[in-house]
Amino acid sequence: MIRCLFIDEEKRYYSFQHSSAFGLLKSFILDEMGYDISEADIFEEQLGKPYFKGFDGLHFNLSHTKGLCCCIIGDRRCGIDCELIRNYRENTIRRVFTDSEAEWFQCLDESEKPFYFFLLWTLKEAYGKFTGNGIADMKNVCFSLDGEHIISDKPQLHFCVYRAGDYLISACSESSDLFESDCGELLYIS
């Protein structure tokens, strides 16, 4: 399940977003799964993916950007990313996109590029957070779109993209059962 928290303008600094994300996560886990993790310590797997020691059936991931934090929880491995749709650096494309993604992206109308840049970015970062490798994994997964469906070269995984105003929220999991959300409009799903 996915939950989001919008943060008002004057509280958009990083430390507040980070603590808000953990507060959201803790209340979400208590509400949805009945686990009180208020005293639980967060540890990291070898590759850096966070987990709560002693809660083996609990999987989660967090993300935050200017004005929004979100989390995903469930009984299976998962990853999530959120981004504000904004201008992007052109040189990032060659570092993050596969050749086929970059070719498709260059054919887009200029006005569509910020949306689709962050659509691909959030999908790739959600995948990297799923694996625990973070942005090091961005070129290790390739996406395309077919109508409202996400196609990836990782057919064993499921992906979704929500839009909430000027934000995109993407998630990755071994099961699409975790994609229930009231965060915004579901745009794409695999």
Residue, then its C-alpha position, 0 to 999 in steps of 0.5 A: m500500500i502507498r501513502c503520501l503526505f504533502i508538506d507545506e511551503e515553509k517546511r520544505y527543507y530536507s531534515f523536515q521532509h526526512s523526519s516527516a517521511f519516517g513519521l508517515l511510515k511509522s503511523f502507516i505501519l501501525d494503521e495498516m499492519g498493527y505493528d508499533i515500530s516507534e522504538a524499532d531501530i532501522f538497519e541496512e542490508q549490505l547494499g543499503k536497503p533499510y529494514f526494521k530488525g525483528f519485523d521480518g515480514l515487513h517491507f517498506n521504502l520511503s521517498h521525499t522531494k520538495g513538498l511531498c513524502c511517500c512510503i510503501i509498505g507490504d509483505r514483499r520487497c518494494g521500492i518507491d520514488c517521488e519527484l516534482i515535475r520540473n526542468y531537468r539536466e539534459n546530460t543526465i539522459r545519457r547517464v540514466f536512460t538506456d539507448s532505446e529510452a533515450e531514442w524514444f525520449q528525443c522524439l518527444d515534443e519539448s513540452e512533454k519532456p519534463f513529464y516523461f523524464f521524471l516518469l522514467w526517472t521515478l520508475k528507475e529509482a523505484y527499481g533501484k530502491f527495490t534492489g537496494n542498489g539505488i541510482a547505480d541500477m538506473k541503466n540496468v532496467c529499461f522501460s517503455l509505455d504501451g497505452e496505460h501499461i508499463i513494459s519493463d525488461k524485468p517481467q517478474l516485477h510490477f510497476c505503477v505510476y501515480r500523478a498527484g498534481d505536479y508530482l509523479i510517484s512510482a513504485c516497484s514490487e514483486s506484487s501489484d497488490l501493494f499498489e493500492s493508494d489514494c495519493g493521486e491518479l493512477l497513470y500507468i501499471s504493469 
